[in-house]
Amino acid sequence: MALRINDEIPDLTVNTDQGEFSLHDWVDDSWAIIFSHPKDFTPVCTTEFGAVAQLDEEWKKRGVKVLGVSVDGVQDHVKWKSDIKTAGGAEATFPIVADDGLEVSKAFDMLPAEAYLPDGRTPADSATVRSVFIIGPDKKLKLTMTYPMTVGRNFAEVLRAVDALQTSTKEGVATPADWVPGQDVIVPVAVSDEDAIAKYGSIDTVLPYLRKAKLPA
């Protein structure tokens, strides 16, 4: 069954290069990002892991845990991290799940239940294992995005999405297209003009159903 927004993620026990743990225990009460890859030692994925490693301080500022998933074994992950540091200029300190049995890939609906890894496989055999999952402290899926193998993911956008999710959750608002912290937010339709003005000081009514406001400092 597909994993949809607001579904609780499966509480799988996973094996990683940093030991074994359950996904729910790992998330605990934090925000979390799980990002997956079809194979170690592949060019696009190596640059992506480097990009995530470079953002280590940004994840920490937001209280976000990061978990990689790749359809290879632990020893490959350990060796691959050396290449990631060379390519990205930063240490990949986050764990990487060894999903060589495809449990995570299937549970998160990245591969069909009947999928298997053939002998002499290539990344094309697990090409759809190219997703980002943002998970809330309630262990529920908040956002997902999937890319083809030829397009490197923009982790600045993943960071922006985390900011928007955390803001909308904390403040009870929505965010417009291309929103970044500090810009106006969208007042929910269910909130009256009077209540919105009392809360935000003023509102900008663009359309009857589109009202913007600045968050209190």
C-alpha positions in Angstrom: 0.0 0.0 0.0 1.3 3.5 -0.9 2.6 5.7 1.9 0.7 8.9 1.8 0.9 12.3 3.5 0.0 12.0 7.2 0.4 8.2 7.2 2.6 6.9 10.1 5.8 5.6 8.7 6.4 1.8 9.3 8.4 1.0 12.4 11.0 -1.1 10.7 14.2 -2.3 12.4 17.0 -1.3 10.1 20.7 -2.2 9.8 23.0 0.7 9.2 26.7 1.5 9.2 26.1 2.9 12.7 24.3 -0.1 14.1 20.8 -1.4 14.2 17.7 0.5 15.4 14.0 0.9 14.8 12.8 3.8 12.7 10.4 5.1 15.4 13.1 5.0 18.1 15.5 6.8 15.7 12.9 9.6 14.9 12.0 9.9 18.6 10.5 13.3 19.1 12.5 15.0 16.3 11.8 16.1 12.7 13.6 13.7 10.4 14.6 13.2 6.8 15.0 9.9 5.1 16.5 10.0 1.6 17.1 7.0 -0.6 19.5 5.9 -3.3 19.5 3.0 -5.8 23.2 2.1 -5.4 26.5 3.1 -3.7 29.4 4.4 -5.8 27.2 6.2 -8.3 28.0 9.7 -9.5 24.8 11.7 -8.8 24.1 10.0 -5.5 27.7 10.7 -4.3 27.2 14.4 -5.0 23.8 14.3 -3.1 25.3 12.7 0.0 28.0 15.4 -0.1 25.4 18.1 -0.3 23.6 16.7 2.7 26.8 16.4 4.7 27.6 20.0 3.9 24.3 21.0 5.5 25.0 19.3 8.8 24.9 22.5 10.9 21.6 23.6 9.2 19.9 20.3 10.0 21.1 20.6 13.6 19.8 24.2 13.9 16.3 22.9 13.0 16.4 19.8 15.2 16.4 17.5 12.1 17.8 14.0 12.0 19.0 12.7 8.6 19.1 9.0 7.5 20.3 7.8 4.2 19.0 4.6 2.5 20.9 2.7 -0.2 20.3 -0.7 -1.7 23.7 -2.0 -0.8 25.4 -3.5 2.3 27.0 -2.0 5.3 30.6 -2.5 4.2 29.9 -0.7 0.9 28.4 2.2 2.8 31.5 2.5 5.0 33.8 2.5 1.9 31.5 4.9 0.0 31.6 7.5 2.8 35.3 8.1 1.9 34.3 9.0 -1.6 31.5 11.2 -0.3 34.0 13.2 1.7 36.3 13.5 -1.2 33.5 14.7 -3.6 31.6 16.9 -1.1 34.4 18.1 1.2 32.4 17.2 4.3 32.1 14.1 6.5 28.8 12.2 6.2 28.2 11.6 9.9 24.6 10.4 9.5 23.8 6.7 9.3 23.0 4.9 6.0 20.6 2.0 6.0 21.8 -1.2 4.3 18.6 -2.0 2.4 20.0 -4.9 0.4 17.0 -6.9 1.4 14.7 -4.1 0.0 12.6 -4.0 3.2 12.6 -0.2 3.4 12.3 0.3 -0.3 9.1 -1.8 -0.4 7.6 -0.6 2.9 8.0 3.0 1.7 6.5 2.0 -1.7 9.6 2.9 -3.7 9.6 -0.7 -5.2 6.8 -3.2 -5.8 6.4 -6.1 -3.4 7.7 -8.6 -6.0 10.9 -6.6 -6.7 14.3 -8.4 -6.2 17.9 -7.6 -6.9 19.3 -9.7 -9.8 22.9 -10.9 -10.0 25.1 -8.3 -11.6 22.5 -5.6 -11.0 22.9 -2.0 -12.1 21.3 1.1 -10.6 18.6 0.8 -13.2 17.2 -2.2 -11.3 16.3 0.0 -8.3 16.0 3.3 -10.1 12.9 4.3 -8.2 14.7 4.3 -4.9 15.3 8.0 -5.3 13.0 9.7 -2.8 13.1 12.2 0.0 10.7 11.7 3.0 10.2 14.4 5.6 8.8 13.0 8.8 7.4 14.9 11.8 7.9 14.2 15.5 4.6 12.3 15.4 6.3 9.7 13.1 4.0 10.8 10.3 5.0 11.5 6.7 4.7 15.3 6.0 6.2 15.6 2.5 7.7 13.4 -0.1 9.5 14.0 -3.4 11.0 11.6 -6.0 13.6 12.2 -8.6 14.9 10.3 -11.6 18.5 9.1 -11.5 19.8 11.7 -13.9 18.6 14.7 -11.8 20.4 15.6 -8.6 18.2 16.7 -5.8 18.2 20.3 -4.6 18.8 20.0 -0.8 18.4 23.8 -0.4 14.8 23.1 -1.4 14.5 20.3 1.1 15.8 22.7 3.8 13.3 25.3 2.7 10.5 22.7 2.9 11.5 21.8 6.4 11.4 25.5 7.4 7.9 25.8 5.8 6.6 22.6 7.5 8.0 23.6 10.9 6.5 27.1 10.6 3.1 26.0 9.4 2.9 23.4 12.2 4.0 25.7 14.9 2.1 28.8 13.8 -1.1 27.3 12.3 -0.6 29.0 9.0 0.2 28.1 5.4 3.1 29.3 3.2 2.9 30.7 -0.4 5.0 29.6 -3.3 8.7 30.1 -3.0 8.3 31.2 0.7 11.4 31.5 2.9 11.6 32.5 6.6 10.9 36.1 7.2 8.4 36.5 4.3 4.6 36.8 4.8 2.6 33.7 5.5 -1.0 32.8 4.5 -3.8 33.2 7.0 -6.0 30.2 7.1 -9.5 30.6 5.5 -11.1 29.5 8.8 -9.7 32.5 10.7 -11.8 35.6 10.5 -10.4 39.0 9.5 -11.0 40.3 13.0 -9.1 37.4 14.7 -6.3 37.6 12.1 -5.8 41.4 12.7 -5.9 40.8 16.5 -3.2 38.1 16.1 -1.0 39.7 13.4 -1.7 43.4 13.7 -2.7 43.7 10.0 -3.5 41.6 7.0 -3.1 42.0 3.3 -6.2 40.8 1.5 -5.1 39.8 -2.0 -8.3 37.9 -2.7 -11.2 37.0 -0.4 -9.6 33.6 0.1 -6.0 34.7 0.0 -4.8 36.8 3.0 -1.2 37.4 3.9 0.3 38.5 7.2 3.7 38.8 8.9 4.3 36.5 11.8 4.9 38.3 15.1 8.6 38.8 15.8 
